[in-house]
Amino acid sequence: MIRFVLRFVGLLLLALAFIFVVYDGMKSIADRDVYLTRIGQFWIDIHGASAKAFEDAIGSMLGSGVWQVAIQPVLDQPASAFFAVLAVVLILLGRKKRPLIGYARD
C-alpha cells in the first residue's frame, strides 16, 4: 500500500513539474527571455506568511547560518527541476520488487 502511495505522489509531482515547464516556457516565449520559477518565489506567491514563519522558525531553532547554507540554496532552484527530481525519487522508492528468477530464496 505504501508503494502505491509513493508512486501516486511521485506521479502527481511529475505532473506538477511538467506544468511548471509549460508555464515557464510560455512565459519565456511571450517575453523573449528565459524565465524559471524558483521554489522560494512559488512558495511566497502561494502563502507568503508560512514562508516567513518557516524562515523565522529555522532561524530561531538552528540559527540563521543554517538558513543561508542549507535551505536558501534549495529554495533558489527551479521549481520544475526540484519537483521532477523529487518525483523520480518517490517513484523509485515505490517501485515494485523484481520477481525472483531461479530457485526461490527464503
Rosetta blueprint (number, residue, H / E / L):
1 M L
2 I H
3 R H
4 F H
5 V H
6 L H
7 R H
8 F H
9 V H
10 G H
11 L H
12 L H
13 L H
14 L H
15 A H
16 L H
17 A H
18 F H
19 I H
20 F H
21 V H
22 V H
23 Y H
24 D H
25 G H
26 M H
27 K H
28 S H
29 I H
30 A H
31 D H
32 R L
33 D L
34 V L
35 Y L
36 L L
37 T L
38 R E
39 I H
40 G H
41 Q H
42 F H
43 W H
44 I H
45 D H
46 I H
47 H H
48 G H
49 A H
50 S H
51 A H
52 K H
53 A H
54 F H
55 E H
56 D H
57 A H
58 I H
59 G H
60 S H
61 M H
62 L L
63 G L
64 S H
65 G H
66 V H
67 W H
68 Q H
69 V H
70 A H
71 I H
72 Q H
73 P H
74 V H
75 L H
76 D L
77 Q L
78 P E
79 A H
80 S H
81 A H
82 F H
83 F H
84 A H
85 V H
86 L H
87 A H
88 V H
89 V H
90 L H
91 I H
92 L H
93 L H
94 G L
95 R L
96 K L
97 K L
98 R L
99 P L
100 L L
101 I L
102 G L
103 Y L
104 A L
105 R L
106 D L
